[in-house]
């Protein structure tokens, strides 16, 4: 095992025997070797990776993909069918709500029980008890039986114990989702402190934003296999594409992910960061920039043909196709170098290959690390476009006042249907557009934060082309404009 690796997983697999009838289990025991009365189900197979000291790795995947099984194998709660897991140091795990708690014991008694299981002496537990109780913050319930706790209280107490034993390895399996926002923020802050102190974190979550913000790398598990390991932003994008692919095309998307090129260290690179090496606080001269014309063109904004995202991920179209994505300045010119404090239009066109009901559109802005700054929707859910016929083309325009700090940013684009109270992705493009913000000479910046949120957004739709015929109660679709 590498001296730097705290977790090393090699060709790991876990197989379960599935019996169709209860008595088949007995027959298998009595006639071992003669006949097989079970079917093999491989919950996990041929998974390999290493985690170094102080590294945080997130695991994502659809329900039933094997994520929880993997964590239980790492923690030693299950024995592998094949392969091996080697860990170095004390492991603290929060695998499910109240895991390891005796429901008839009080919270106080369970703190001593759990901490002892994690390897602390009684003296060490007493020395840390006050900070465990303060972190859990469940008040007088600490001396009540755990069976009287809500799920959120159990999660609070379990996490408070796990992170206050000063583990070398912290394993968390989506248990924080039940906590309120204030508690979640406290947990993530504590995880950050543990990472700074050298703790290795293995983290399962269905929240893409959490994985991108918290993790150094991510692992995509599907059908028990590790199909992609690499930069969290790219892995989350591929996971979302797989999760939202129509059933008939999921295998095709899966194979495309498996076939992705890997770079020399065996991890998929996120995108071309060549534009990130420059000082984003300084306006760069560019030979391709158009000549500024005072009074006709906005000072500072221009188009750089080299500013192209290499991290774009397009979902499989499901009735609509997004195209012609761009940012326009106040004169209608396409730009991707924009200045702070000015208003711009983020535009794209949507061609509908099939009719869709309750349609709305959206956009999200992200930092270069994948952190979601914010987004806009074209409609309220109760006020979506009632029907757009197949063959129609819609231009979507979002106005936004650019109050971003200088740097590189990405914009997503999406078209959705909310028919029958279920959201359906018609088409979505992640990192559809890449742009740079440069500081205006007159701009005064706060030293902290990413964005000034003082400007109200608005959106506008133009129906450029309608298919005919359309339902009779929508005869006015042609040329209709909707502003939100």
C-alpha positions in Angstrom: 0.0 0.0 0.0 1.3 3.4 -0.9 2.7 5.4 2.0 0.4 8.3 1.0 -2.8 6.3 0.5 -5.2 6.0 3.4 -7.7 3.9 1.4 -6.8 1.5 -1.4 -9.5 -0.5 -3.1 -8.3 -3.2 -5.5 -10.7 -5.1 -7.9 -13.3 -5.1 -5.2 -16.5 -7.1 -5.6 -19.5 -8.2 -3.6 -21.9 -10.9 -4.7 -25.2 -11.9 -3.1 -27.1 -15.1 -3.6 -30.8 -14.5 -4.6 -33.2 -17.3 -3.9 -36.6 -17.5 -5.6 -38.2 -19.6 -2.8 -37.4 -19.7 0.9 -36.8 -23.5 0.9 -34.2 -23.2 -1.9 -31.8 -21.8 0.7 -32.1 -25.0 2.7 -31.8 -27.2 -0.4 -28.6 -25.3 -1.2 -27.1 -26.0 2.2 -28.1 -29.7 2.0 -27.0 -30.3 -1.6 -23.9 -28.0 -1.7 -21.9 -28.6 -4.8 -24.5 -30.7 -6.6 -26.9 -28.1 -7.8 -27.2 -24.3 -7.6 -30.5 -23.1 -6.3 -29.7 -19.4 -6.3 -29.0 -16.6 -8.8 -25.9 -14.4 -8.4 -26.3 -10.7 -8.0 -23.2 -8.6 -8.1 -23.9 -5.5 -6.1 -20.3 -4.3 -6.8 -17.6 -5.7 -9.1 -14.1 -4.8 -10.2 -13.9 -1.4 -8.4 -10.5 0.1 -7.9 -9.3 3.4 -6.6 -7.0 5.1 -4.0 -7.5 8.0 -1.7 -4.6 9.9 -0.4 -4.3 11.6 3.0 -6.5 14.8 3.3 -8.2 14.0 0.0 -12.0 14.3 -0.3 -13.7 12.0 -2.8 -17.4 12.0 -3.6 -19.3 9.0 -4.9 -22.4 9.5 -7.1 -24.7 7.1 -8.9 -28.3 6.2 -9.4 -30.3 4.4 -6.7 -29.2 0.8 -6.4 -25.9 1.3 -8.2 -23.8 0.0 -5.2 -22.6 3.2 -3.5 -23.7 2.2 0.0 -22.3 -1.3 -0.5 -19.0 0.2 -1.4 -18.9 2.3 1.8 -19.8 -0.7 4.0 -17.0 -2.7 2.4 -14.5 0.2 3.1 -15.7 0.4 6.7 -15.3 -3.4 7.2 -19.0 -4.0 7.8 -19.2 -6.4 4.9 -16.7 -9.0 3.6 -15.8 -8.7 0.0 -16.5 -11.6 -2.4 -13.4 -10.7 -4.4 -10.7 -8.1 -4.3 -9.4 -6.2 -1.2 -9.8 -3.0 0.8 -6.8 -1.6 2.8 -7.2 1.3 5.1 -4.8 3.2 7.3 -5.9 4.9 10.5 -9.1 5.3 12.5 -12.3 5.2 10.5 -15.4 7.2 11.6 -18.6 6.4 9.6 -22.0 7.8 9.3 -23.7 5.3 7.0 -27.3 5.7 7.9 -29.5 7.6 10.4 -28.8 6.4 13.9 -26.5 3.6 12.7 -24.9 2.0 15.8 -27.4 3.5 18.2 -29.2 1.4 20.7 -32.8 2.8 20.6 -33.4 2.1 24.3 -30.3 3.9 25.4 -30.3 7.7 25.9 -28.4 10.0 23.6 -25.7 10.4 26.3 -25.3 6.7 26.7 -25.1 6.2 22.9 -22.4 8.8 22.7 -20.2 6.8 25.0 -21.2 3.6 23.2 -20.5 4.9 19.7 -17.3 6.7 20.6 -16.0 3.5 22.3 -16.7 1.5 19.2 -14.7 4.1 17.2 -11.7 3.5 19.4 -11.8 6.2 22.1 -11.1 5.4 25.8 -13.5 6.5 28.5 -11.2 9.3 29.5 -11.1 10.6 25.9 -14.9 10.4 25.5 -15.4 12.4 28.7 -12.9 15.0 27.5 -14.8 15.4 24.2 -18.3 15.0 25.5 -19.1 18.7 25.9 -18.1 19.6 22.3 -20.1 16.6 21.0 -23.2 17.7 22.9 -22.7 21.3 21.7 -22.4 20.2 18.1 -25.4 18.0 18.2 -27.4 20.8 19.9 -30.4 18.6 20.8 -30.9 20.1 24.2 -32.7 18.0 26.9 -33.3 15.2 24.4 -29.7 14.1 25.1 -31.0 12.4 28.2 -34.0 10.8 26.5 -34.1 7.4 24.7 -33.0 7.6 21.1 -36.2 5.8 20.0 -38.0 9.1 20.8 -35.7 11.1 18.4 -36.7 12.4 15.0 -34.6 11.4 12.0 -32.9 14.8 12.1 -32.0 14.5 15.7 -30.5 11.1 15.2 -28.4 12.4 12.3 -27.2 15.3 14.4 -26.0 13.1 17.2 -24.4 10.5 14.9 -22.5 13.1 13.0 -21.5 14.9 16.1 -19.9 11.7 17.5 -18.3 10.8 14.1 -16.5 14.0 13.5 -15.3 14.6 17.1 -13.3 11.4 17.4 -10.6 13.1 15.2 -10.8 10.3 12.6 -8.1 9.7 10.0 -10.9 8.6 7.6 -14.4 10.0 7.6 -17.1 8.1 5.7 -20.5 9.8 5.1 -23.4 8.2 3.2 -26.0 10.9 2.4 -27.0 11.1 6.1 -26.8 14.9 6.2 -29.8 15.4 3.8 -32.2 15.3 6.7 -30.5 18.1 8.7 -31.7 21.7 8.5 -29.7 24.2 6.4 -28.0 25.7 9.5 -26.8 22.2 10.6 -25.7 21.2 7.2 -23.6 24.3 6.9 -22.1 23.5 10.3 -21.3 20.0 9.2 -19.6 21.1 6.0 -17.6 23.7 7.9 -16.4 20.9 10.3 -15.6 18.6 7.4 -13.5 21.5 5.9 -11.6 21.8 9.2 -11.0 18.0 9.3 -9.7 18.1 5.7 -7.3 20.9 6.7 -6.1 18.7 9.5 -5.3 15.8 7.2 -8.5 13.7 7.4 -9.5 11.7 4.3 -13.2 12.0 3.5 -15.2 9.5 1.4 -18.6 11.1 0.8 -21.8 9.9 -0.9 -24.4 12.4 -2.0 -27.1 13.0 -4.6 -26.4 16.7 -4.5 -24.2 17.6 -7.5 -23.4 21.0 -6.1 -22.2 19.5 -2.8 -19.9 17.1 -4.6 -18.4 19.8 -6.8 -17.9 22.2 -4.0 -16.6 19.7 -1.4 -14.6 17.1 -3.2 -11.2 16.9 -4.9 -12.3 14.0 -7.1 -15.5 12.1 -7.8 -16.4 8.5 -8.7 -19.4 7.6 -10.8 -20.8 4.1 -9.9 -23.4 2.5 -12.1 -24.6 -1.1 -11.9 -21.9 -1.9 -9.4 -19.1 -0.7 -11.6 -16.9 2.4 -11.4 -17.4 3.9 -14.8 -15.7 7.3 -14.4 -13.2 8.7 -11.9 -12.0 12.3 -12.2 -12.8 16.0 -11.7 -16.1 16.4 -9.8 -17.5 18.9 -12.3 -17.1 16.5 -15.2 -18.2 13.4 -13.3 -21.4 15.2 -12.0 -22.2 16.4 -15.6 -21.9 12.8 -16.9 -23.9 11.4 -14.0 -26.7 13.9 -14.7 -26.7 13.1 -18.4 -26.9 9.3 -17.6 -29.7 9.9 -15.0 -31.8 12.0 -17.3 -31.3 9.9 -20.5 -34.5 8.3 -21.9 -34.6 4.6 -20.9 -34.0 3.5 -24.5 -30.8 5.5 -24.7 -29.3 5.0 -21.2 -27.1 2.1 -22.4 -25.7 4.2 -25.2 -24.9 7.1 -22.8 -23.3 4.6 -20.4 -21.1 3.2 -23.0 -20.0 6.6 -24.1 -19.0 7.4 -20.6 -17.0 4.2 -20.3 -15.3 5.0 -23.6 -14.1 8.4 -22.5 -10.5 9.2 -22.9 -8.5 9.2 -19.7 -5.3 11.2 -19.2 -2.0 9.9 -17.9 -2.9 9.7 -14.2 -6.0 7.7 -15.0 -8.5 10.5 -14.2 -10.7 12.4 -16.6 -9.8 16.0 -16.9 -12.5 18.6 -16.4 -11.9 21.2 -19.1 -9.3 23.3 -20.7 -8.1 25.8 -18.0 -5.8 27.7 -20.3 -7.9 30.8 -19.8 -7.7 30.5 -16.0 -4.0 31.0 -15.8 -4.2 34.7 -16.8 -4.8 37.4 -14.2 -8.5 37.8 -14.4 -8.4 41.2 -12.7 -6.5 42.8 -15.6 -8.0 43.7 -18.9 -6.0 41.8 -21.6 -5.2 43.3 -25.0 -6.5 41.0 -27.7 -5.7 41.3 -31.4 -9.1 39.8 -32.2 -11.0 42.4 -30.2 -13.1 44.8 -32.3 -12.2 48.5 -32.2 -14.2 50.2 -29.5 -16.5 52.9 -30.8 -17.6 55.3 -28.0 -21.3 55.9 -28.1 -21.9 52.8 -30.3 -20.2 49.9 -28.6 -19.9 49.2 -24.9 -16.4 49.9 -23.7 -14.6 46.7 -22.7 -16.9 44.0 -24.2 -15.8 42.0 -27.2 -15.8 38.4 -28.5 -12.8 36.1 -28.1 -13.0 33.2 -30.5 -10.5 31.2 -28.3 -12.8 31.2 -25.3 -14.6 27.9 -25.9 -15.6 25.5 -23.1 -14.1 22.0 -23.3 -16.4 20.8 -20.5 -19.8 21.0 -22.4 -22.1 18.1 -21.8 -25.4 17.9 -23.7 -28.2 15.7 -22.5 -29.9 13.5 -25.0 -32.6 15.5 -26.7 -36.1 14.5 -25.6 -38.4 16.5 -27.8 -36.4 19.7 -28.1 -32.9 20.8 -29.2 -31.1 23.9 -27.8 -28.9 25.8 -30.3 -27.4 29.2 -31.1 -26.3 30.0 -27.5 -24.7 33.4 -27.0 -24.4 36.6 -24.9 -25.4 39.9 -26.5 -24.4 43.4 -25.5 -26.6 46.5 -25.5 -26.1 46.9 -29.3 -26.9 43.3 -30.1 -23.3 42.2 -30.8 -22.2 38.7 -29.7 -19.7 39.0 -26.9 -18.0 36.6 -24.4 -15.7 39.1 -22.7 -18.0 41.3 -20.6 -17.5 44.1 -18.1 -18.8 44.4 -14.6 -21.8 46.6 -13.9 -23.4 46.3 -17.4 -26.6 44.6 -18.5 -26.4 41.8 -21.1 -28.7 39.3 -22.8 -28.1 35.6 -22.5 -29.9 34.0 -25.5 -30.5 30.6 -27.0 -33.0 29.0 -29.4 -35.1 25.9 -28.9 -36.4 23.8 -31.8 -39.2 21.5 -30.7 -39.2 18.2 -32.5 -42.3 17.1 -30.7 -45.2 19.0 -29.1 -44.8 19.7 -25.4 -47.1 21.0 -22.6 -46.4 23.3 -19.7 -43.0 24.3 -21.1 -40.5 26.6 -19.4 -36.8 27.5 -19.8 -33.9 28.1 -17.5 -30.3 29.1 -17.1 -27.7 28.7 -14.4 -24.3 30.5 -13.9 -21.4 28.6 -12.4 -17.9 29.4 -11.4 -14.9 27.6 -12.9 -15.0 25.1 -9.9 -18.7 24.2 -10.8 -20.2 26.2 -7.9 -23.7 27.4 -8.8 -23.9 31.1 -8.4 -27.5 31.4 -9.3 -30.0 30.9 -12.1 -33.3 32.1 -13.6 -36.4 30.4 -14.9 -38.7 31.8 -17.6 -41.9 31.1 -15.8 -43.5 30.2 -12.5 -44.5 26.6 -12.4 -48.2 27.6 -12.5 -47.7 29.9 -15.5 -45.7 27.8 -17.9 -46.3 27.9 -21.7 -49.4 25.8 -22.0 -48.4 24.1 -25.3 -45.7 24.4 -27.9 -46.2 22.4 -31.1 -43.6 20.2 -32.7 -41.7 22.2 -35.4 -41.9 25.5 -33.4 -38.7 27.5 -32.7 -38.5 29.6 -29.6 -35.9 32.2 -28.8 -35.2 32.5 -25.1 -33.7 35.7 -23.8 -32.6 36.3 -20.2 -31.6 39.8 -19.2 -29.0 40.0 -16.4 -27.0 42.8 -14.9 -23.4 41.6 -14.6 -22.3 42.0 -11.0 -19.8 39.1 -11.1 -16.3 39.6 -9.9 -13.6 39.3 -12.6 -12.9 35.7 -13.7 -14.1 32.9 -15.9 -17.7 31.7 -15.7 -20.0 29.1 -17.4 -23.7 29.2 -18.3 -26.1 26.3 -18.6 -29.2 26.2 -20.8 -32.3 24.1 -20.3 -35.8 23.4 -21.7 -38.3 21.6 -19.5 -41.9 20.4 -19.4 -43.9 20.2 -16.2 -46.9 18.2 -17.4 -48.8 16.1 -14.9 -46.8 17.7 -12.0 -43.6 15.9 -13.1 -40.6 17.7 -14.4 -39.3 16.3 -17.7 -36.0 17.5 -19.2 -36.6 18.2 -22.9 -33.0 19.2 -23.5 -30.3 20.6 -21.2 -26.7 21.7 -21.9 -24.2 22.0 -19.1 -21.4 24.5 -19.6 -23.2 25.6 -22.8 -21.4 28.9 -22.8 -18.1 30.2 -21.4 -17.3 33.9 -20.7 -14.9 36.1 -18.9 -15.7 39.1 -16.7 -13.3 42.0 -16.6 -13.5 44.9 -14.2 -14.9 48.2 -15.4 -12.6 51.1 -14.5 -15.3 52.7 -12.4 -16.3 49.5 -10.5 -15.7 49.4 -6.8 -15.5 45.8 -5.5 -16.2 44.3 -2.2 -13.3 42.1 -1.2 -15.5 39.1 -0.4 -18.2 37.2 -2.2 -18.7 36.3 -5.8 -21.7 38.4 -6.9 -23.8 41.4 -6.1 -27.4 40.2 -6.0 -29.1 43.5 -6.0 -30.3 43.5 -9.6 -33.7 41.9 -10.4 -33.6 39.5 -13.4 -36.1 39.3 -16.2 -36.8 37.0 -19.1 -38.5 37.3 -22.5 -39.6 34.7 -25.1 -40.2 35.2 -28.9 -42.1 32.4 -30.7 -40.0 32.5 -34.0 -41.9 29.7 -35.7 -45.0 27.8 -35.0 -45.9 24.4 -36.4 -49.4 24.1 -37.7 -52.0 23.0 -36.8 -51.9 23.7 -33.1 -54.7 23.1 -30.6 -57.6 25.6 -31.2 -57.2 27.2 -27.8 -53.7 28.2 -28.7 -54.4 30.0 -32.0 -52.6 33.1 -30.7 -49.2 31.4 -30.2 -47.7 32.9 -33.4 -45.8 36.0 -32.6 -46.8 35.9 -28.9 -44.4 37.5 -26.4 -44.3 36.6 -22.8 -42.3 38.6 -20.2 -41.7 37.5 -16.7 
